[in-house]
Amino acid sequence: MERYGLIGFPLGHSFSMSFFNEKFQNEHIDAEYVNFEIPTIEHLTEIVNATPELRGLNVTIPYKEQVIPFLDELSEEAEAVGAVNLISVRNKGKKVYLKGYNSDVIGFTNSIAPLLAPHHTQALVLGTGGAAKAIDYSLRKLGLQTQLVSRVRKENAISYDDIDEALIKEYTVIVNCTPLGLYPHTDECPYLPYEAITPHHLLYDLLYNPDTTLFMKKGAAKGAVVKNGLEMLLLQAYANWEVWQNDNE
């Protein structure tokens, strides 16, 4: 039986585990998807050595960047982003060969592209972690000018305190790449002057639990187009399976 899985810490309910195990059952695929909750990234080596049937892994918080030194190769997009959320595991003779990809880019790009209008030329990316890096890369590839936002001002990011109504009116795409608003903390949202949001804005939340976050509700109340990250996850999952199958042929 082939095995696939997810590494991260902590791990609660996993969309990937539910999605793939249902897929394997429905399509009579002799495989299993499991969660590997590891306290440090160094445990990846133990997982790979102890699981000879392992063919692929997904990577989530906090290891999307930390995992890179443990890989043998990176895809072009993963290298450009500087973050990995997908690993193919191949056996080359006696060596296990690990290649990192970033399907966040594929999933997000294909999900947001149909929503973009000509006036969507600038985007605020809320967060600076691995997911935010992939989103920033995707938006720039789609032709938008981007600005990262962090809790504290950094060399490549402004802080939430720097965002005023004038800036919000200028940046008509806002993507939440933070965990603010994730269940059970549904009364939280990124600190923004939401009163400046207009029907010309597009607010995209990478979260999907709850279906409509407070960030989305505040945007919708001002007439903005809003979307959660569920479709992105589905598109990622399809891309993940394609990579694993192609790399193990």
C-alpha positions in Angstrom: 0.0 0.0 0.0 1.3 3.4 -1.0 1.3 6.1 1.7 0.9 9.8 1.6 0.7 12.3 4.4 0.9 15.8 5.9 3.6 17.2 8.1 3.0 20.2 10.4 2.5 21.2 14.0 0.0 21.2 15.5 -2.4 19.3 13.2 -6.1 19.3 13.9 -8.7 18.4 11.3 -6.9 17.9 8.0 -8.7 18.7 4.7 -6.0 16.8 2.8 -6.4 13.6 4.9 -10.2 13.6 4.4 -10.0 14.5 0.7 -7.4 11.9 -0.2 -8.7 9.0 1.9 -12.2 9.5 0.4 -10.6 9.7 -3.1 -8.6 6.5 -2.5 -11.7 4.7 -1.3 -14.0 5.9 -4.1 -11.5 5.1 -6.8 -10.3 1.8 -5.3 -6.7 3.1 -5.0 -4.5 1.0 -2.7 -3.2 4.0 -0.7 -3.6 5.8 2.6 -3.1 9.4 3.7 -2.0 10.1 7.3 -1.1 13.0 9.4 2.5 13.3 10.8 2.4 15.8 13.6 6.0 16.5 14.3 7.4 18.9 16.9 10.4 19.8 14.8 11.3 19.6 11.1 14.2 17.3 12.0 11.7 14.5 12.5 11.1 14.4 8.7 14.2 12.3 8.2 12.8 9.7 10.7 9.4 9.6 8.9 11.0 9.1 5.5 13.4 6.3 6.8 10.6 4.5 8.7 8.0 4.6 5.9 9.5 2.9 2.8 6.0 3.0 1.1 5.9 6.8 1.4 5.3 8.5 -2.0 4.4 12.1 -1.2 3.9 14.6 1.6 2.1 17.9 2.0 3.7 20.5 4.2 1.9 23.0 6.4 2.6 25.5 9.2 5.3 26.0 10.5 7.5 24.0 8.1 6.9 25.4 4.6 10.2 27.2 4.7 12.1 25.1 7.3 11.7 22.0 5.2 13.8 23.3 2.3 17.3 22.3 3.6 16.0 18.7 3.9 15.1 18.4 0.2 17.2 17.2 -2.8 15.6 19.5 -5.4 13.1 22.3 -5.7 10.7 23.1 -8.5 11.2 26.4 -10.2 8.2 27.9 -8.4 9.1 26.6 -5.0 12.6 28.0 -5.4 11.2 31.4 -6.5 8.7 31.5 -3.7 11.1 30.2 -1.0 8.4 27.9 0.4 7.3 24.3 -0.1 3.9 22.8 0.6 4.3 19.6 -1.5 7.0 16.9 -1.6 7.4 14.0 -3.9 9.2 11.0 -2.5 11.1 8.9 -5.0 13.4 5.9 -4.5 16.5 6.2 -6.7 18.4 3.0 -6.1 19.2 2.9 -2.4 18.6 6.6 -2.0 15.3 8.3 -1.2 15.0 11.5 -3.3 12.8 14.4 -2.1 11.7 17.1 -4.4 9.8 20.2 -3.2 7.0 22.0 -5.0 4.6 24.8 -4.3 1.0 24.0 -5.3 -0.2 27.0 -3.3 0.7 29.0 -6.4 -1.3 26.8 -8.7 -4.4 26.6 -6.5 -4.5 30.3 -5.6 -3.8 31.5 -9.2 -6.5 29.4 -10.7 -9.0 30.4 -8.0 -8.5 34.1 -8.0 -7.9 34.8 -11.7 -11.5 34.6 -12.7 -12.4 37.3 -10.1 -9.8 39.9 -11.2 -11.1 43.0 -13.0 -9.1 45.6 -14.9 -9.1 47.9 -11.9 -7.5 45.3 -9.7 -3.9 46.4 -10.2 -2.6 46.5 -6.6 -2.9 44.0 -3.8 -2.2 43.9 -0.1 -1.0 40.5 1.1 -1.7 40.1 4.8 1.1 38.0 6.4 4.7 37.2 5.6 4.9 33.4 6.1 5.2 30.6 3.5 1.6 30.9 2.3 1.9 34.7 2.0 5.1 34.3 -0.1 3.3 32.0 -2.5 0.3 34.4 -2.8 2.6 37.3 -3.3 4.4 35.4 -6.1 1.1 34.4 -7.7 -0.3 37.9 -7.7 2.8 39.4 -9.3 2.8 36.7 -12.0 -0.8 37.8 -12.7 0.5 41.3 -13.2 -0.5 43.0 -9.9 1.7 45.2 -7.8 1.9 43.8 -4.3 2.6 44.9 -0.8 3.2 42.5 2.2 1.8 43.5 5.6 3.2 42.3 8.9 2.4 42.9 12.6 5.7 44.9 12.7 7.3 46.9 10.0 10.0 45.0 8.1 12.3 45.6 5.2 9.8 44.1 2.7 6.6 44.7 4.6 4.6 47.5 6.1 2.7 47.2 9.4 -1.1 47.3 10.0 -0.6 50.7 11.6 0.7 52.0 8.2 -2.7 51.1 6.5 -5.0 54.1 6.3 -8.1 54.7 4.2 -6.1 56.2 1.4 -4.0 53.1 1.1 -7.1 50.8 1.2 -8.7 52.8 -1.7 -5.5 52.3 -3.7 -5.1 48.6 -3.1 -8.3 47.0 -4.3 -7.3 43.4 -3.7 -6.7 42.2 -0.2 -5.7 38.6 0.6 -5.7 37.3 4.2 -2.8 34.8 4.6 -3.0 34.9 8.4 -4.9 32.6 10.8 -7.0 35.5 12.1 -10.6 34.4 12.0 -9.9 30.7 11.9 -12.4 28.5 13.9 -12.9 28.7 16.9 -11.6 32.3 16.9 -14.3 33.5 14.5 -14.7 36.9 16.2 -11.2 37.9 15.0 -10.1 39.5 11.8 -7.1 41.5 10.4 -6.9 45.1 11.7 -7.9 47.2 8.7 -10.0 50.4 8.1 -12.9 48.4 6.7 -14.9 51.6 6.3 -12.8 52.4 3.2 -13.7 49.1 1.4 -15.9 49.6 -1.7 -17.7 47.5 -4.3 -14.5 47.7 -6.4 -12.6 45.7 -3.8 -11.9 42.0 -3.8 -11.2 40.3 -0.4 -9.9 36.8 -0.5 -9.4 34.8 2.6 -7.2 31.7 2.5 -9.2 30.3 5.5 -12.2 28.1 4.8 -13.4 27.3 8.3 -15.8 29.1 8.9 -17.1 29.4 5.4 -17.5 33.2 5.8 -14.9 34.7 8.1 -15.3 38.1 9.8 -12.8 39.5 7.3 -15.1 38.4 4.5 -18.3 39.6 6.3 -16.8 43.1 6.8 -15.9 43.3 3.1 -19.3 42.0 1.9 -21.0 44.6 4.1 -19.3 47.2 1.9 -20.2 45.6 -1.3 -16.9 43.9 -2.0 -16.5 40.6 -3.8 -15.3 38.0 -1.2 -14.1 34.5 -1.4 -12.7 31.9 1.0 -9.9 29.4 0.4 -11.8 26.2 -0.2 -11.6 26.2 -4.0 -7.9 26.9 -3.7 -7.5 23.8 -1.5 -9.4 21.6 -3.9 -7.3 22.9 -6.9 -4.2 22.3 -4.8 -5.2 18.8 -4.0 -5.7 17.9 -7.7 -2.3 19.4 -8.5 -0.7 17.5 -5.6 -2.0 14.1 -6.9 -0.9 14.9 -10.5 2.6 15.7 -9.2 2.8 12.5 -7.1 1.6 10.4 -10.0 3.9 11.9 -12.6 7.0 11.8 -10.3 6.4 8.1 -9.5 5.8 6.8 -12.9 
